[in-house]
Every structure is written in structure tokens, then in C-alpha cells.
Amino acid sequence: FNIPWAAGMQEAFPTLNNDKTTVVYCYTGQTAGQTTAALRILGYDAVSLNGGMGMEANAPYGWANNGYETVK
């Protein structure tokens, strides 16, 4: 699910399942890296998707830029 950076984080983080690894992503991975750091500080097992979901500006990095399936 989507957790916007800053607004709503305090309410949303506690709803995450701490028994499983949380994969955090954004377009390029930059914001996801910051969010992952915050989650780890709070004790969550979190990782950032390398390169994010991908966009033209960060090609060839990212999930979609590598041809992996996405569902909307």
C-alpha cells in the first residue's frame, strides 16, 4: 500500500507487519532509501527496491525498466 513521505507516516508505519520483510519502493529508489532507513531505525525488517520502479530518467535501472511485470 502507499505511504506518502512525511504526511501520514506516523499513522501508517504501525500498520505494517513486523513479522515479514517490507519492500519499499518509489520511482528511482531515493525516497525509498530514506523511508527504509526510518523503518529500520524503528525496528522493522525493511529493504529498498534497487533502482526503484524505474522511469525514463533512471534507465536502465528500476523494476519496469528491466521489463519485469507490473500490475496497476
N, C-alpha and C positions, 0 to 999 in steps of 0.2 A: 504494500500500500504506500501511498505517497505521504511523506512527511516534509512539508516545506521547511527550508532552512530558517532558523530563528523563530518565526511565528508558529506556535503550537508544539514546539519540540518538548517542552516540559510535560505537556499532557500526553503526547504520543509515545515517547520513549517507554514509559512503564507498561504500555500495552504490548510491547514486543515480547516474544517468547525467549526467555533467557536460557532455556534448555537446548536451544538449537543455534547454529551459526546464522547470523544475519548478514546477507549480502547487500551492500549499499551501492547504489549506482546513481549517476547523473549523466549528462551529455558527454563530458570529457574525463571525468574522474576527479577533478579538482575539488569540487564541493563535497563529493562523496568521501574523499580522503579526510576532510575536516570533520565530517559527521562521524566517520568511522573512529577517528581519534576520540571524539567526545563519548561515543558509546563504549569504547574500551576503558576510558577513564572511569566510567560508571559501572564497569564490571561485565559488560556484555561481550560475547564472543562475536566480533564483527570483522568483516573483511570488505575491502573496496574492489569492485569490478575493474580490473586493469584496463585503462583506456575508456572507461565509461560505456555508454550505449553506442557511442560513435556519432559523428556528424562530419560533414564535408571538411570543416576546418581542422579536424584532428586525424583525418585519414592518413595512413591505413589502420590506425588504432581504433579500438572500440568493437563492441559486440556486432552491431549491424554492419559496420564497415568490413568485417571479416565474413559476411554472408551468413551469419547464424540467424536462425529463425526468431522472429519477433511476433507477438500477438497483441493486437490492440483491442 
